[in-house]
Amino acid sequence: MMTDSHTKDLMQAMAQAIDEAINGRPLPAEKQFGFVLLIFAKDGEAGNRTNYVSNCDRRDILAALKEITARFEGQAAQSGRA
């Protein structure tokens, strides 16, 4: 099981790698791509199981989450994995 400190360090390292992979190195002042990485314990307590890290403002994250939620809710139920 990961500790909160370990999870935070791991997520920050992943965020740096993702940001550099999608926006280049060195990171430009104006990034072309934003991202949010969500990590959650599948058996965690509701309301307290999801952590995130991002390279953009919360309002951008919220807009992206609303967009993807609408997309998911508008699609027919699917099974399997990508």
PDB file of N, CA, C and O in Angstrom:
ATOM      1  N   MET A   1       0.843  -1.189   0.000  1.00  0.00           N
ATOM      2  CA  MET A   1       0.000   0.000   0.000  1.00  0.00           C
ATOM      3  C   MET A   1       0.883   1.246   0.000  1.00  0.00           C
ATOM      4  O   MET A   1       1.880   1.315   0.719  1.00  0.00           O
ATOM      5  N   MET A   2       0.507   2.218  -0.808  1.00  0.00           N
ATOM      6  CA  MET A   2       1.290   3.449  -0.877  1.00  0.00           C
ATOM      7  C   MET A   2       0.875   4.391   0.242  1.00  0.00           C
ATOM      8  O   MET A   2      -0.304   4.497   0.583  1.00  0.00           O
ATOM      9  N   THR A   3       1.856   5.064   0.799  1.00  0.00           N
ATOM     10  CA  THR A   3       1.569   6.085   1.797  1.00  0.00           C
ATOM     11  C   THR A   3       1.200   7.374   1.079  1.00  0.00           C
ATOM     12  O   THR A   3       1.473   7.526  -0.112  1.00  0.00           O
ATOM     13  N   ASP A   4       0.582   8.297   1.798  1.00  0.00           N
ATOM     14  CA  ASP A   4       0.222   9.583   1.195  1.00  0.00           C
ATOM     15  C   ASP A   4       1.445  10.291   0.637  1.00  0.00           C
ATOM     16  O   ASP A   4       1.392  10.865  -0.450  1.00  0.00           O
ATOM     17  N   SER A   5       2.552  10.252   1.381  1.00  0.00           N
ATOM     18  CA  SER A   5       3.788  10.902   0.944  1.00  0.00           C
ATOM     19  C   SER A   5       4.325  10.232  -0.314  1.00  0.00           C
ATOM     20  O   SER A   5       4.753  10.909  -1.249  1.00  0.00           O
ATOM     21  N   HIS A   6       4.304   8.913  -0.336  1.00  0.00           N
ATOM     22  CA  HIS A   6       4.784   8.174  -1.504  1.00  0.00           C
ATOM     23  C   HIS A   6       3.906   8.468  -2.717  1.00  0.00           C
ATOM     24  O   HIS A   6       4.410   8.688  -3.818  1.00  0.00           O
ATOM     25  N   THR A   7       2.589   8.471  -2.508  1.00  0.00           N
ATOM     26  CA  THR A   7       1.655   8.760  -3.597  1.00  0.00           C
ATOM     27  C   THR A   7       1.910  10.153  -4.163  1.00  0.00           C
ATOM     28  O   THR A   7       1.959  10.329  -5.380  1.00  0.00           O
ATOM     29  N   LYS A   8       2.074  11.140  -3.287  1.00  0.00           N
ATOM     30  CA  LYS A   8       2.313  12.518  -3.735  1.00  0.00           C
ATOM     31  C   LYS A   8       3.605  12.607  -4.545  1.00  0.00           C
ATOM     32  O   LYS A   8       3.618  13.210  -5.618  1.00  0.00           O
ATOM     33  N   ASP A   9       4.683  12.018  -4.047  1.00  0.00           N
ATOM     34  CA  ASP A   9       5.967  12.058  -4.752  1.00  0.00           C
ATOM     35  C   ASP A   9       5.872  11.360  -6.105  1.00  0.00           C
ATOM     36  O   ASP A   9       6.378  11.863  -7.109  1.00  0.00           O
ATOM     37  N   LEU A  10       5.219  10.196  -6.126  1.00  0.00           N
ATOM     38  CA  LEU A  10       5.074   9.441  -7.357  1.00  0.00           C
ATOM     39  C   LEU A  10       4.252  10.215  -8.388  1.00  0.00           C
ATOM     40  O   LEU A  10       4.611  10.268  -9.565  1.00  0.00           O
ATOM     41  N   MET A  11       3.159  10.809  -7.944  1.00  0.00           N
ATOM     42  CA  MET A  11       2.302  11.563  -8.855  1.00  0.00           C
ATOM     43  C   MET A  11       3.013  12.791  -9.399  1.00  0.00           C
ATOM     44  O   MET A  11       2.846  13.130 -10.571  1.00  0.00           O
ATOM     45  N   GLN A  12       3.796  13.457  -8.578  1.00  0.00           N
ATOM     46  CA  GLN A  12       4.533  14.634  -9.060  1.00  0.00           C
ATOM     47  C   GLN A  12       5.584  14.232 -10.084  1.00  0.00           C
ATOM     48  O   GLN A  12       5.800  14.954 -11.058  1.00  0.00           O
ATOM     49  N   ALA A  13       6.240  13.094  -9.882  1.00  0.00           N
ATOM     50  CA  ALA A  13       7.222  12.610 -10.854  1.00  0.00           C
ATOM     51  C   ALA A  13       6.543  12.238 -12.170  1.00  0.00           C
ATOM     52  O   ALA A  13       7.055  12.545 -13.246  1.00  0.00           O
ATOM     53  N   MET A  14       5.386  11.575 -12.080  1.00  0.00           N
ATOM     54  CA  MET A  14       4.643  11.227 -13.292  1.00  0.00           C
ATOM     55  C   MET A  14       4.171  12.481 -14.019  1.00  0.00           C
ATOM     56  O   MET A  14       4.227  12.543 -15.247  1.00  0.00           O
ATOM     57  N   ALA A  15       3.710  13.473 -13.275  1.00  0.00           N
ATOM     58  CA  ALA A  15       3.243  14.719 -13.883  1.00  0.00           C
ATOM     59  C   ALA A  15       4.368  15.404 -14.657  1.00  0.00           C
ATOM     60  O   ALA A  15       4.154  15.881 -15.772  1.00  0.00           O
ATOM     61  N   GLN A  16       5.537  15.452 -14.083  1.00  0.00           N
ATOM     62  CA  GLN A  16       6.683  16.067 -14.762  1.00  0.00           C
ATOM     63  C   GLN A  16       6.985  15.324 -16.063  1.00  0.00           C
ATOM     64  O   GLN A  16       7.218  15.944 -17.100  1.00  0.00           O
ATOM     65  N   ALA A  17       6.978  13.995 -16.000  1.00  0.00           N
ATOM     66  CA  ALA A  17       7.269  13.190 -17.195  1.00  0.00           C
ATOM     67  C   ALA A  17       6.190  13.370 -18.263  1.00  0.00           C
ATOM     68  O   ALA A  17       6.505  13.504 -19.445  1.00  0.00           O
ATOM     69  N   ILE A  18       4.922  13.374 -17.852  1.00  0.00           N
ATOM     70  CA  ILE A  18       3.827  13.562 -18.806  1.00  0.00           C
ATOM     71  C   ILE A  18       3.910  14.940 -19.441  1.00  0.00           C
ATOM     72  O   ILE A  18       3.783  15.075 -20.658  1.00  0.00           O
ATOM     73  N   ASP A  19       4.123  15.958 -18.625  1.00  0.00           N
ATOM     74  CA  ASP A  19       4.198  17.332 -19.128  1.00  0.00           C
ATOM     75  C   ASP A  19       5.310  17.464 -20.160  1.00  0.00           C
ATOM     76  O   ASP A  19       5.103  18.054 -21.221  1.00  0.00           O
ATOM     77  N   GLU A  20       6.478  16.925 -19.865  1.00  0.00           N
ATOM     78  CA  GLU A  20       7.599  17.005 -20.805  1.00  0.00           C
ATOM     79  C   GLU A  20       7.327  16.186 -22.063  1.00  0.00           C
ATOM     80  O   GLU A  20       7.725  16.583 -23.158  1.00  0.00           O
ATOM     81  N   ALA A  21       6.653  15.045 -21.914  1.00  0.00           N
ATOM     82  CA  ALA A  21       6.361  14.196 -23.067  1.00  0.00           C
ATOM     83  C   ALA A  21       5.390  14.871 -24.034  1.00  0.00           C
ATOM     84  O   ALA A  21       5.536  14.741 -25.250  1.00  0.00           O
ATOM     85  N   ILE A  22       4.403  15.589 -23.503  1.00  0.00           N
ATOM     86  CA  ILE A  22       3.396  16.186 -24.390  1.00  0.00           C
ATOM     87  C   ILE A  22       3.696  17.622 -24.785  1.00  0.00           C
ATOM     88  O   ILE A  22       3.206  18.097 -25.809  1.00  0.00           O
ATOM     89  N   ASN A  23       4.495  18.319 -23.983  1.00  0.00           N
ATOM     90  CA  ASN A  23       4.766  19.738 -24.264  1.00  0.00           C
ATOM     91  C   ASN A  23       6.217  20.035 -24.609  1.00  0.00           C
ATOM     92  O   ASN A  23       6.544  21.162 -24.982  1.00  0.00           O
ATOM     93  N   GLY A  24       7.090  19.043 -24.491  1.00  0.00           N
ATOM     94  CA  GLY A  24       8.490  19.221 -24.853  1.00  0.00           C
ATOM     95  C   GLY A  24       9.363  19.617 -23.683  1.00  0.00           C
ATOM     96  O   GLY A  24       8.896  20.022 -22.619  1.00  0.00           O
ATOM     97  N   ARG A  25      10.650  19.482 -23.933  1.00  0.00           N
ATOM     98  CA  ARG A  25      11.632  19.864 -22.930  1.00  0.00           C
ATOM     99  C   ARG A  25      12.640  20.759 -23.587  1.00  0.00           C
ATOM    100  O   ARG A  25      13.128  20.416 -24.663  1.00  0.00           O
ATOM    101  N   PRO A  26      12.982  21.881 -23.013  1.00  0.00           N
ATOM    102  CA  PRO A  26      12.433  22.419 -21.765  1.00  0.00           C
ATOM    103  C   PRO A  26      10.975  22.833 -21.954  1.00  0.00           C
ATOM    104  O   PRO A  26      10.539  23.158 -23.058  1.00  0.00           O
ATOM    105  N   LEU A  27      10.244  22.811 -20.854  1.00  0.00           N
ATOM    106  CA  LEU A  27       8.824  23.152 -20.920  1.00  0.00           C
ATOM    107  C   LEU A  27       8.653  24.601 -21.354  1.00  0.00           C
ATOM    108  O   LEU A  27       9.265  25.500 -20.777  1.00  0.00           O
ATOM    109  N   PRO A  28       7.825  24.830 -22.368  1.00  0.00           N
ATOM    110  CA  PRO A  28       7.594  26.204 -22.825  1.00  0.00           C
ATOM    111  C   PRO A  28       6.739  26.973 -21.822  1.00  0.00           C
ATOM    112  O   PRO A  28       5.994  26.375 -21.047  1.00  0.00           O
ATOM    113  N   ALA A  29       6.848  28.287 -21.840  1.00  0.00           N
ATOM    114  CA  ALA A  29       6.043  29.127 -20.945  1.00  0.00           C
ATOM    115  C   ALA A  29       4.561  28.944 -21.254  1.00  0.00           C
ATOM    116  O   ALA A  29       3.742  28.862 -20.338  1.00  0.00           O
ATOM    117  N   GLU A  30       4.212  28.879 -22.529  1.00  0.00           N
ATOM    118  CA  GLU A  30       2.833  28.641 -22.961  1.00  0.00           C
ATOM    119  C   GLU A  30       2.729  27.196 -23.432  1.00  0.00           C
ATOM    120  O   GLU A  30       3.200  26.850 -24.516  1.00  0.00           O
ATOM    121  N   LYS A  31       2.120  26.374 -22.623  1.00  0.00           N
ATOM    122  CA  LYS A  31       1.997  24.958 -22.955  1.00  0.00           C
ATOM    123  C   LYS A  31       0.831  24.751 -23.915  1.00  0.00           C
ATOM    124  O   LYS A  31      -0.230  25.357 -23.769  1.00  0.00           O
ATOM    125  N   GLN A  32       1.050  23.887 -24.895  1.00  0.00           N
ATOM    126  CA  GLN A  32       0.012  23.594 -25.877  1.00  0.00           C
ATOM    127  C   GLN A  32      -1.019  22.616 -25.321  1.00  0.00           C
ATOM    128  O   GLN A  32      -2.200  22.707 -25.656  1.00  0.00           O
ATOM    129  N   PHE A  33      -0.584  21.680 -24.472  1.00  0.00           N
ATOM    130  CA  PHE A  33      -1.467  20.632 -23.976  1.00  0.00           C
ATOM    131  C   PHE A  33      -1.551  20.642 -22.463  1.00  0.00           C
ATOM    132  O   PHE A  33      -0.547  20.786 -21.765  1.00  0.00           O
ATOM    133  N   GLY A  34      -2.770  20.485 -21.972  1.00  0.00           N
ATOM    134  CA  GLY A  34      -2.991  20.337 -20.551  1.00  0.00           C
ATOM    135  C   GLY A  34      -3.348  18.894 -20.252  1.00  0.00           C
ATOM    136  O   GLY A  34      -3.778  18.155 -21.138  1.00  0.00           O
ATOM    137  N   PHE A  35      -3.170  18.497 -19.008  1.00  0.00           N
ATOM    138  CA  PHE A  35      -3.551  17.155 -18.614  1.00  0.00           C
ATOM    139  C   PHE A  35      -3.936  17.139 -17.140  1.00  0.00           C
ATOM    140  O   PHE A  35      -3.573  18.026 -16.367  1.00  0.00           O
ATOM    141  N   VAL A  36      -4.667  16.121 -16.787  1.00  0.00           N
ATOM    142  CA  VAL A  36      -4.959  15.822 -15.389  1.00  0.00           C
ATOM    143  C   VAL A  36      -4.831  14.314 -15.238  1.00  0.00           C
ATOM    144  O   VAL A  36      -5.344  13.550 -16.055  1.00  0.00           O
ATOM    145  N   LEU A  37      -4.151  13.901 -14.195  1.00  0.00           N
ATOM    146  CA  LEU A  37      -3.965  12.491 -13.875  1.00  0.00           C
ATOM    147  C   LEU A  37      -4.725  12.213 -12.594  1.00  0.00           C
ATOM    148  O   LEU A  37      -4.441  12.809 -11.555  1.00  0.00           O
ATOM    149  N   LEU A  38      -5.692  11.306 -12.666  1.00  0.00           N
ATOM    150  CA  LEU A  38      -6.476  10.919 -11.504  1.00  0.00           C
ATOM    151  C   LEU A  38      -6.016   9.547 -11.041  1.00  0.00           C
ATOM    152  O   LEU A  38      -5.845   8.632 -11.847  1.00  0.00           O
ATOM    153  N   ILE A  39      -5.819   9.414  -9.750  1.00  0.00           N
ATOM    154  CA  ILE A  39      -5.489   8.122  -9.151  1.00  0.00           C
ATOM    155  C   ILE A  39      -6.447   7.917  -7.998  1.00  0.00           C
ATOM    156  O   ILE A  39      -6.639   8.805  -7.167  1.00  0.00           O
ATOM    157  N   PHE A  40      -7.052   6.725  -7.955  1.00  0.00           N
ATOM    158  CA  PHE A  40      -8.009   6.458  -6.889  1.00  0.00           C
ATOM    159  C   PHE A  40      -7.909   5.012  -6.439  1.00  0.00           C
ATOM    160  O   PHE A  40      -7.581   4.113  -7.213  1.00  0.00           O
ATOM    161  N   ALA A  41      -8.201   4.821  -5.167  1.00  0.00           N
ATOM    162  CA  ALA A  41      -8.264   3.479  -4.609  1.00  0.00           C
ATOM    163  C   ALA A  41      -9.643   2.924  -4.939  1.00  0.00           C
ATOM    164  O   ALA A  41     -10.656   3.490  -4.527  1.00  0.00           O
ATOM    165  N   LYS A  42      -9.686   1.836  -5.668  1.00  0.00           N
ATOM    166  CA  LYS A  42     -10.966   1.280  -6.093  1.00  0.00           C
ATOM    167  C   LYS A  42     -11.841   0.872  -4.915  1.00  0.00           C
ATOM    168  O   LYS A  42     -13.067   0.857  -5.025  1.00  0.00           O
ATOM    169  N   ASP A  43     -11.230   0.547  -3.814  1.00  0.00           N
ATOM    170  CA  ASP A  43     -11.997   0.166  -2.626  1.00  0.00           C
ATOM    171  C   ASP A  43     -11.959   1.250  -1.554  1.00  0.00           C
ATOM    172  O   ASP A  43     -12.268   0.992  -0.391  1.00  0.00           O
ATOM    173  N   GLY A  44     -11.575   2.470  -1.953  1.00  0.00           N
ATOM    174  CA  GLY A  44     -11.456   3.574  -1.004  1.00  0.00           C
ATOM    175  C   GLY A  44     -12.796   4.126  -0.557  1.00  0.00           C
ATOM    176  O   GLY A  44     -13.838   3.841  -1.147  1.00  0.00           O
ATOM    177  N   GLU A  45     -12.742   4.913   0.489  1.00  0.00           N
ATOM    178  CA  GLU A  45     -13.929   5.547   1.051  1.00  0.00           C
ATOM    179  C   GLU A  45     -14.453   6.614   0.089  1.00  0.00           C
ATOM    180  O   GLU A  45     -13.696   7.471  -0.367  1.00  0.00           O
ATOM    181  N   ALA A  46     -15.738   6.558  -0.214  1.00  0.00           N
ATOM    182  CA  ALA A  46     -16.350   7.536  -1.111  1.00  0.00           C
ATOM    183  C   ALA A  46     -16.109   8.948  -0.597  1.00  0.00           C
ATOM    184  O   ALA A  46     -16.239   9.212   0.598  1.00  0.00           O
ATOM    185  N   GLY A  47     -15.759   9.851  -1.501  1.00  0.00           N
ATOM    186  CA  GLY A  47     -15.504  11.230  -1.132  1.00  0.00           C
ATOM    187  C   GLY A  47     -14.084  11.495  -0.683  1.00  0.00           C
ATOM    188  O   GLY A  47     -13.689  12.641  -0.465  1.00  0.00           O
ATOM    189  N   ASN A  48     -13.312  10.410  -0.545  1.00  0.00           N
ATOM    190  CA  ASN A  48     -11.939  10.587  -0.043  1.00  0.00           C
ATOM    191  C   ASN A  48     -10.992   9.585  -0.689  1.00  0.00           C
ATOM    192  O   ASN A  48     -10.033   9.139  -0.059  1.00  0.00           O
ATOM    193  N   ARG A  49     -11.257   9.231  -1.941  1.00  0.00           N
ATOM    194  CA  ARG A  49     -10.413   8.211  -2.544  1.00  0.00           C
ATOM    195  C   ARG A  49      -9.641   8.669  -3.770  1.00  0.00           C
ATOM    196  O   ARG A  49      -8.772   7.939  -4.248  1.00  0.00           O
ATOM    197  N   THR A  50      -9.926   9.840  -4.289  1.00  0.00           N
ATOM    198  CA  THR A  50      -9.293  10.279  -5.530  1.00  0.00           C
ATOM    199  C   THR A  50      -8.279  11.381  -5.283  1.00  0.00           C
ATOM    200  O   THR A  50      -8.552  12.351  -4.575  1.00  0.00           O
ATOM    201  N   ASN A  51      -7.103  11.218  -5.876  1.00  0.00           N
ATOM    202  CA  ASN A  51      -6.067  12.244  -5.875  1.00  0.00           C
ATOM    203  C   ASN A  51      -5.804  12.624  -7.321  1.00  0.00           C
ATOM    204  O   ASN A  51      -6.010  11.819  -8.229  1.00  0.00           O
ATOM    205  N   TYR A  52      -5.349  13.852  -7.532  1.00  0.00           N
ATOM    206  CA  TYR A  52      -5.039  14.274  -8.896  1.00  0.00           C
ATOM    207  C   TYR A  52      -3.802  15.149  -8.916  1.00  0.00           C
ATOM    208  O   TYR A  52      -3.400  15.726  -7.905  1.00  0.00           O
ATOM    209  N   VAL A  53      -3.212  15.228 -10.093  1.00  0.00           N
ATOM    210  CA  VAL A  53      -2.131  16.153 -10.369  1.00  0.00           C
ATOM    211  C   VAL A  53      -2.358  16.649 -11.793  1.00  0.00           C
ATOM    212  O   VAL A  53      -2.842  15.906 -12.647  1.00  0.00           O
ATOM    213  N   SER A  54      -2.007  17.906 -12.041  1.00  0.00           N
ATOM    214  CA  SER A  54      -2.276  18.496 -13.344  1.00  0.00           C
ATOM    215  C   SER A  54      -1.243  19.572 -13.658  1.00  0.00           C
ATOM    216  O   SER A  54      -0.486  20.002 -12.787  1.00  0.00           O
ATOM    217  N   ASN A  55      -1.227  19.996 -14.915  1.00  0.00           N
ATOM    218  CA  ASN A  55      -0.370  21.099 -15.319  1.00  0.00           C
ATOM    219  C   ASN A  55      -1.189  22.331 -15.702  1.00  0.00           C
ATOM    220  O   ASN A  55      -0.688  23.235 -16.371  1.00  0.00           O
ATOM    221  N   CYS A  56      -2.459  22.360 -15.270  1.00  0.00           N
ATOM    222  CA  CYS A  56      -3.304  23.501 -15.624  1.00  0.00           C
ATOM    223  C   CYS A  56      -4.200  23.913 -14.459  1.00  0.00           C
ATOM    224  O   CYS A  56      -4.221  23.270 -13.410  1.00  0.00           O
ATOM    225  N   ASP A  57      -4.928  24.985 -14.668  1.00  0.00           N
ATOM    226  CA  ASP A  57      -5.805  25.524 -13.635  1.00  0.00           C
ATOM    227  C   ASP A  57      -6.996  24.608 -13.390  1.00  0.00           C
ATOM    228  O   ASP A  57      -7.404  23.842 -14.263  1.00  0.00           O
ATOM    229  N   ARG A  58      -7.544  24.705 -12.185  1.00  0.00           N
ATOM    230  CA  ARG A  58      -8.713  23.901 -11.831  1.00  0.00           C
ATOM    231  C   ARG A  58      -9.882  24.143 -12.776  1.00  0.00           C
ATOM    232  O   ARG A  58     -10.612  23.205 -13.097  1.00  0.00           O
ATOM    233  N   ARG A  59     -10.074  25.366 -13.226  1.00  0.00           N
ATOM    234  CA  ARG A  59     -11.203  25.628 -14.128  1.00  0.00           C
ATOM    235  C   ARG A  59     -11.025  24.873 -15.437  1.00  0.00           C
ATOM    236  O   ARG A  59     -12.010  24.427 -16.024  1.00  0.00           O
ATOM    237  N   ASP A  60      -9.785  24.718 -15.908  1.00  0.00           N
ATOM    238  CA  ASP A  60      -9.528  23.944 -17.119  1.00  0.00           C
ATOM    239  C   ASP A  60      -9.786  22.461 -16.876  1.00  0.00           C
ATOM    240  O   ASP A  60     -10.322  21.765 -17.739  1.00  0.00           O
ATOM    241  N   ILE A  61      -9.399  21.985 -15.694  1.00  0.00           N
ATOM    242  CA  ILE A  61      -9.642  20.590 -15.334  1.00  0.00           C
ATOM    243  C   ILE A  61     -11.143  20.331 -15.282  1.00  0.00           C
ATOM    244  O   ILE A  61     -11.634  19.341 -15.823  1.00  0.00           O
ATOM    245  N   LEU A  62     -11.857  21.228 -14.628  1.00  0.00           N
ATOM    246  CA  LEU A  62     -13.301  21.075 -14.501  1.00  0.00           C
ATOM    247  C   LEU A  62     -13.972  21.040 -15.873  1.00  0.00           C
ATOM    248  O   LEU A  62     -14.859  20.219 -16.106  1.00  0.00           O
ATOM    249  N   ALA A  63     -13.563  21.914 -16.772  1.00  0.00           N
ATOM    250  CA  ALA A  63     -14.132  21.928 -18.127  1.00  0.00           C
ATOM    251  C   ALA A  63     -13.834  20.609 -18.846  1.00  0.00           C
ATOM    252  O   ALA A  63     -14.707  20.057 -19.517  1.00  0.00           O
ATOM    253  N   ALA A  64     -12.620  20.109 -18.710  1.00  0.00           N
ATOM    254  CA  ALA A  64     -12.256  18.841 -19.358  1.00  0.00           C
ATOM    255  C   ALA A  64     -13.032  17.678 -18.758  1.00  0.00           C
ATOM    256  O   ALA A  64     -13.477  16.793 -19.488  1.00  0.00           O
ATOM    257  N   LEU A  65     -13.202  17.668 -17.436  1.00  0.00           N
ATOM    258  CA  LEU A  65     -13.954  16.591 -16.793  1.00  0.00           C
ATOM    259  C   LEU A  65     -15.429  16.625 -17.188  1.00  0.00           C
ATOM    260  O   LEU A  65     -16.046  15.578 -17.386  1.00  0.00           O
ATOM    261  N   LYS A  66     -15.987  17.815 -17.300  1.00  0.00           N
ATOM    262  CA  LYS A  66     -17.382  17.931 -17.751  1.00  0.00           C
ATOM    263  C   LYS A  66     -17.521  17.414 -19.179  1.00  0.00           C
ATOM    264  O   LYS A  66     -18.488  16.724 -19.504  1.00  0.00           O
ATOM    265  N   GLU A  67     -16.563  17.746 -20.021  1.00  0.00           N
ATOM    266  CA  GLU A  67     -16.599  17.302 -21.409  1.00  0.00           C
ATOM    267  C   GLU A  67     -16.526  15.782 -21.491  1.00  0.00           C
ATOM    268  O   GLU A  67     -17.311  15.166 -22.211  1.00  0.00           O
ATOM    269  N   ILE A  68     -15.601  15.175 -20.768  1.00  0.00           N
ATOM    270  CA  ILE A  68     -15.443  13.722 -20.850  1.00  0.00           C
ATOM    271  C   ILE A  68     -16.609  13.006 -20.183  1.00  0.00           C
ATOM    272  O   ILE A  68     -17.014  11.933 -20.631  1.00  0.00           O
ATOM    273  N   THR A  69     -17.156  13.589 -19.111  1.00  0.00           N
ATOM    274  CA  THR A  69     -18.335  12.995 -18.467  1.00  0.00           C
ATOM    275  C   THR A  69     -19.512  12.993 -19.428  1.00  0.00           C
ATOM    276  O   THR A  69     -20.215  11.989 -19.543  1.00  0.00           O
ATOM    277  N   ALA A  70     -19.734  14.098 -20.116  1.00  0.00           N
ATOM    278  CA  ALA A  70     -20.821  14.174 -21.091  1.00  0.00           C
ATOM    279  C   ALA A  70     -20.604  13.153 -22.197  1.00  0.00           C
ATOM    280  O   ALA A  70     -21.553  12.509 -22.646  1.00  0.00           O
ATOM    281  N   ARG A  71     -19.386  13.005 -22.629  1.00  0.00           N
ATOM    282  CA  ARG A  71     -19.073  12.031 -23.677  1.00  0.00           C
ATOM    283  C   ARG A  71     -19.358  10.614 -23.187  1.00  0.00           C
ATOM    284  O   ARG A  71     -19.970   9.820 -23.901  1.00  0.00           O
ATOM    285  N   PHE A  72     -18.913  10.293 -21.966  1.00  0.00           N
ATOM    286  CA  PHE A  72     -19.146   8.963 -21.395  1.00  0.00           C
ATOM    287  C   PHE A  72     -20.640   8.697 -21.227  1.00  0.00           C
ATOM    288  O   PHE A  72     -21.123   7.613 -21.555  1.00  0.00           O
ATOM    289  N   GLU A  73     -21.362   9.679 -20.720  1.00  0.00           N
ATOM    290  CA  GLU A  73     -22.784   9.490 -20.463  1.00  0.00           C
ATOM    291  C   GLU A  73     -23.593   9.400 -21.743  1.00  0.00           C
ATOM    292  O   GLU A  73     -24.677   8.818 -21.740  1.00  0.00           O
ATOM    293  N   GLY A  74     -23.100   9.953 -22.822  1.00  0.00           N
ATOM    294  CA  GLY A  74     -23.809   9.918 -24.091  1.00  0.00           C
ATOM    295  C   GLY A  74     -23.552   8.666 -24.900  1.00  0.00           C
ATOM    296  O   GLY A  74     -24.229   8.414 -25.897  1.00  0.00           O
ATOM    297  N   GLN A  75     -22.576   7.879 -24.476  1.00  0.00           N
ATOM    298  CA  GLN A  75     -22.248   6.671 -25.221  1.00  0.00           C
ATOM    299  C   GLN A  75     -23.002   5.479 -24.667  1.00  0.00           C
ATOM    300  O   GLN A  75     -23.347   5.434 -23.486  1.00  0.00           O
ATOM    301  N   ALA A  76     -23.248   4.528 -25.526  1.00  0.00           N
ATOM    302  CA  ALA A  76     -23.845   3.275 -25.085  1.00  0.00           C
ATOM    303  C   ALA A  76     -22.855   2.555 -24.161  1.00  0.00           C
ATOM    304  O   ALA A  76     -21.641   2.708 -24.296  1.00  0.00           O
ATOM    305  N   ALA A  77     -23.379   1.787 -23.245  1.00  0.00           N
ATOM    306  CA  ALA A  77     -22.539   1.034 -22.310  1.00  0.00           C
ATOM    307  C   ALA A  77     -21.590   0.136 -23.074  1.00  0.00           C
ATOM    308  O   ALA A  77     -21.986  -0.550 -24.016  1.00  0.00           O
ATOM    309  N   GLN A  78     -20.340   0.146 -22.661  1.00  0.00           N
ATOM    310  CA  GLN A  78     -19.334  -0.677 -23.306  1.00  0.00           C
ATOM    311  C   GLN A  78     -18.701  -1.564 -22.261  1.00  0.00           C
ATOM    312  O   GLN A  78     -18.699  -1.239 -21.074  1.00  0.00           O
ATOM    313  N   SER A  79     -18.167  -2.678 -22.701  1.00  0.00           N
ATOM    314  CA  SER A  79     -17.458  -3.553 -21.779  1.00  0.00           C
ATOM    315  C   SER A  79     -16.069  -3.815 -22.324  1.00  0.00           C
ATOM    316  O   SER A  79     -15.764  -3.494 -23.472  1.00  0.00           O
ATOM    317  N   GLY A  80     -15.248  -4.392 -21.499  1.00  0.00           N
ATOM    318  CA  GLY A  80     -13.896  -4.702 -21.920  1.00  0.00           C
ATOM    319  C   GLY A  80     -12.929  -3.604 -21.573  1.00  0.00           C
ATOM    320  O   GLY A  80     -13.257  -2.677 -20.833  1.00  0.00           O
ATOM    321  N   ARG A  81     -11.745  -3.712 -22.109  1.00  0.00           N
ATOM    322  CA  ARG A  81     -10.686  -2.757 -21.826  1.00  0.00           C
ATOM    323  C   ARG A  81     -10.086  -2.245 -23.114  1.00  0.00           C
ATOM    324  O   ARG A  81     -10.143  -2.900 -24.155  1.00  0.00           O
ATOM    325  N   ALA A  82      -9.514  -1.068 -23.023  1.00  0.00           N
ATOM    326  CA  ALA A  82      -8.877  -0.472 -24.210  1.00  0.00           C
ATOM    327  C   ALA A  82      -7.585  -1.169 -24.510  1.00  0.00           C
ATOM    328  O   ALA A  82      -6.900  -0.815 -25.469  1.00  0.00           O
TER     329      ALA A  82
END
